[in-house]
Amino acid sequence: MRILFFNRSAVPLGGGMNRHVIDTAARLRSHGHEVALVHGRDGGHFDGTGYIFDDLDRRVLPEGRQALRLDAILEDFAPDVIQLHGVRNTLLDGWLAARRPTARFIHNHDFYCSGRFLTLHFPLRPCARAHGRGCHAAHWLRGCGSANPVANLVRYRAVSRNLTALEGAHSLQVMSNLLERQLLSNGVNPSRLTRLPPSVPPPGPPRGSSSSVRTVLHVGGLLGHKGVWMVVRMAGELPRDVQIVFAGGGLDKELLEGHVRRRGLGDRVRVVGEPTPAQWSLLYREATLVVMPVLWNEPLGLDGLAATAYGKPVVAFDTGGIGEWLRDGETGVCVPFGRKGAFRHAVRSLLEDRERLHSLGRRAREVWRENFEPGKHIAALIAHYETLQKEGAS
């Protein structure tokens, strides 16, 4: 089968979803399928057949030269199925679906939440509201939108357009029940939804010697709603032989680095930025435990799930997506959403109880092997593509 991926990046950087896309493409090739990638101009070099297309994020219908460019790509690669991933231009869905069987993978709340995070702030709790006029009031009264009402209106109209445009693709794919529920509540036909099993790659090969320093590894990105500021303030509460490592990209990286310098925390806190897959492997191996204190309604949390493949327990706030793979008291600790004191206590308690730490880690590895290794995901994805191909030919 010939599968044409669309994703803004051609390299496994910029978040867990980009790593998932590149890894999935490689695994499909290892199963004998031909995979090519259409990516943005600044997306790097894809290890395979790659095509550059400029309007993956700008919401415009392909016309003129851009339409000719896409037609040329389709003619050159002749895909059996088209797979859309991190592409904001929803007008591509219907345009491509008119030419080939097309599926779009949904991995965040952008398509149906004008606040983007599906999270209320007064008080802090996850939201289950479908997109609608009530969101206007919620943005103001519940703090789930921008402080700028014009920005809220612009975003609201964009979500309305995107929900309509999503009807163009033949299939919408998700990897969490949370995303499936939200799409259904926003009127998506259940027959167009495909639930794929979540997966993360197996551990990379060991590199170098183990460190004697215990490490609390923060994953998920260097952004305020990823809980970075809560974690950096924990440095003084942890034993002296414990360091905190922040890994991932994000707008708060420079602010976080400046905070560490000003407070003289360089011997307790490291900010490593965006790692490569090999560097991620080393960080997971060296971690004593992994923390994911997201302050938004996390759709899945692939970076946290990846820790289970390395036999590392995870401490995370309980959101719809994280609660689907993190088993409280079995593979880590799932803290009630927004309970910062309880979160800090859970981290300290685990660091003080080595036997429990190791027991949770062993079970995390077993649960990953039973449920989240890539084989199940790839098998389900290939079966889905075969169904799309048959339906497209009929």
N, C-alpha and C positions, 0 to 999 in steps of 0.2 A: 504494500500500500504506500502511496505517496501522500505525505502530510505536510501542509504548508502552515507553519506557525507565524503568528503576528505578535510581536512583543517589542516595547520601546527599547529594551536593552538587549545586546547580544552577548553580554558577559554576566557571570554569576555574582554580580555586585549590586548594591542598592536595595538590599532587603531579601528576606527569605523567599519571597515569591519569584524573584528573578533567578535565584539559585534553583528553585524547583523547576522552572521552565527549562533551563539549560540542562539540568540533570535528566528531566523527562525526555527531552529530545535525544540525548545520548543513549538512554535506555531503549527508546523506540528503535534507534538505529541498530543497537545490539541485537534486537529481535528481528532484524532483517528488513525493516521498513526504511524508506527513503524520507528524510526530514530536511526541510529547508526553513529558513527564518527570514521574515521581513522585519527590519528593525530601523530605528532612528539613526540619523547621521552621526550622532555622538555616542552611539551605543556600543562601540568597540568592534572587535572582529569575532565573528561566529565560527566555531570549529566545524565547518561544513558549508553547504551552499547558502549564501546570504545575499539578501537584496536590501538596498537602502530605499526607504520611502519617507518623505518629509512630514506628511500630515497624519501621523498616528494619534496625536493628542489634540490637534486643532480641529474643532467640530465643523467640518466642511464636507459636503458631498463631492466625491471625486468627479471632476469635470476637466475638459481640455487635456493639458499635458499630464495631469495627475491620473486621470482615467486611462490615458494611453499607457502610462507607466505601469499601472496595475494590470491592465490587459496583457502587456508584454511579459510581466512576471508570471501570470497565470498560463500564458502560452508557452513560456520557456520551461517552467517546472511541471506543468500539467498535473496539478494535485488532484487526488481523489477526495480529500477532505481538507477543509480550512479550519484552523484552530486559532481563535483570538484570545490573547491573555491580557497583559498590561497595556491596553490601548484605550484611551479615553474617547476617541472619535467613534461614537456609536452609530454615526451615519454610514460607517463602513459595513456594519452588520448586514443590512438589507441589500446593499450594493453587491457585496461578495456572495450573499446567499442566493441572489438571482443567477449566479454563474456556477457555483459549486456548493455541495453540502457544507454548512458552516456551523460551528459551535463556538460559543463564548464562555470562558471560565470567569466566574464571579468570585472575587476574593476579599472584597471590602464592602462598606456600606454606601459608597459614593453614588450608586445608581438609584437608590431609593430613600436616602436620608439627606435633607438639605442642611442639616447640622454636621454631616459627614461621620460623626462618631457614634450615633445611635445611643447617646448617653445624656441623661439629665443631670444638672449640677445643683439644683436647689429643691431637694437634697440630692447628693450624688448617688445615682443608681442607673442601671441599664434601662433602656427604653424599648418598648415593643410596639410603638405606634407605627401604623402605616402612613405613607406619605399622603398628606391632605391639608386642608385649610387650617386645621387645628395646630399645625406645625408653626404657623405664624405667631400664634400666641405663646406657644411653648418656647420659641426662641427668646422671647422677651421675659416671660414669667419664670421659666425653668432653666434659663441660662444655657441652652443647648445650641445656640447659634452665635453669630457674630454680634458684637456690640453695635455694629453699623446696620441699621434696618434696610438700607439700600442693598448692601451685600447679601443680606438674608433673602431679599426678594429675587435678586439675580440668581442666587443658588437654587431657590425654590423652583423658579421657572426652568432652570437647567435640568433639575431632577425630573420634572414633568416631561420635558422633551426626551430625556434619556430613557425613561420607562416606556414611552411610546416607541422609541427607536429599537429597544431591545426585542420588540416583537418581530424584528426582521430576521434574526438568526433562527436557524432550525432548532437549535438546542442550547440550553443554558446549563452549565455544569457548576456544581458546588462541592465542597469537601466538608461542610459542617451542617448540622441540623438547624443552627441559628440562621444561617444564610438562606436555607431552604424555606424556613418558616416565614422570614421577612419577604422573600420574593412571592410566596403564595399569598401573603396578606396584602400584597400590592397588586394582585390580580393576575399574576403569571399562571398560565395554564399548567396544571401538574404534569400533563403529558409531554411538556417541553422541558421539564426539569430532569436532570440526571445527577444522582448522588454518587460521587466517586469516593472510595475509601481514602482517608488521609494517609500520607506516607512521608517519610524522610529517609535519606540514604543511610547505609550502614556506616559504622565508624571508619575513618581513614586510617592508614597505617601509622603505627607509633613513630614519632620523630623526636630524637634527643632523649635526655634523661629527665626523670620526674623532679619537680620542684619540691622542696621541703616546706614551702610556705603554703598555708591553706588559703584557698581563693573562693570568694563569692563572685560569681560571674553574672553580670546583668546583661540580658539579651532583649531584643525587640526593637532597638533603635534608640538613638540619642535625641529624644523629643520629650517635651514636658509631659504629655499624656502617656508616655511610657514609664513614668515613675522615676526618672533619673534623679530628680532633686530629693525625693524621699530617701533614696538609697544612699546618695553621697552624704547625707546628714547622719547616716547610721555609722559612719566610720569610727567615731569616738565611742560607740557603744559596743564594738566588737573586740574580741581578744587581740592582743598586740601582734600575735603571729598570723592574723588574718588580713588579707588585702582584698580590696574591691576592684574588680576589673570591669570597665564599661566597653562593650564591643558593639559595633554597628555604626551606620551612618545616621545623619540627622542634623537639623538646624541648630541644635543646642550644643554641638560638639565644642565650638570655641568658647562659649559661655561656661561650659563645664570645666574645660581646661583652665580657664582664667580663675574660676572659683578654687580649683585645687591648688594653683600657685599662690593665690592670695592667702589662703588658709593654712599654707604649709603642710598640705596633705600628700605631697609627692611620694612619701615612703609608705603610705597606706592605700593610695588610690592610683590606678592607671587608667588612662583613656586611650584605647588603641585604635579607635575609629573603625573604618570598614575593612574587615579581614577578607582575604581570599578563602576559598573552600579549604585549602590545606591549613591555613592559619586558624580557621574556625575549628578544624579537627584538633589542633594542638590546644586551643583554649578550652574546649570541652573536656579533653583528657586531663588537663591540669586542674580543672575546677573541682572544688570540694562539694559545692552545691550551686545550683543555678536559680536565679531569681527573675521573676517576670511580674513586677508590680504595676500592671497596666491600669491606668485610670480612665479607661474607656471600654466600651463593650467589644472587646477583642473578638473578631470573627472566628479565629482558629488559633494562631500563635505557633507557626511552624518553628521558629527559633527555640521556643521552649520545648516543643515536641522532639526536636532534634537531640536535646540533652538525654532523653530516655534511651536513645540508641547507644549512648556511651555509658549507660548505667549510672546516671547522675540524678539524684532527687531534685525536684523542682518545687520552689515555693512561689505561688502565684495567687493573685486575686481571682476569685471565682467569677468568671464571665461565661456567657453562653457558649463561646467557642472553646475556651480553655477547659471548662468543665466536662467537655466531651472526651478528652484524652487524659487529663490529670485526675488520678484517683486519690482522694484525700485519705491519708493514713496508710496508703498502699504503695504509691509511686512518688509521693511527695506530700505537700501540705497545700490545700486549697482554702485560702483565707476568704471570709465573707467580703464582698466587694467594698472597697474604700476604707476598711478597718485598718488604718495604718499602724496603730499600736499593736494589734494582734499580729500583723505582718512582721513587725520588728521582733516580737516575742518568738514567733515561729522560727525565724532565722537563728536567733540566739540559742534557742532550745536545741535545734538540730546540731549546731556547732558544738554544743556541750555533750551531745550523746552520740558518740562515734558508732556504737553498735547499731542504733536506730538508723543513722545516716547510711551505713553500709547495707542494712537490710532493705531500706527503701530503694537504694540504688540497684541492688540485685533484682528486685521485683520490677523496677522500671525497665531494665534491660529485657526481662522476660516478656513483659507486656508489649514492648516494641516489637519483639520477634514474633509474637503471636498475632498482632493486630496491625502494625504500622510499617513493616518492611516494604520496600517498593514493589515487590512482585505482585501483590494483590492489586495495587493501584494501576500498574501497567496492564495487567490482564483485563481489568474492568474498562480501562480506557480504550484498549484495542477492540474489545467487544462492542463498545459504544461507537467507535469509528466504523466498524463493519456494518452496524445497524444503519448509521447515517448514510453510508455508501449505498446500501441496498435500497433504502428509501429514496435516495436521490436518483437511482437508476430506474425506479418504477414509475 
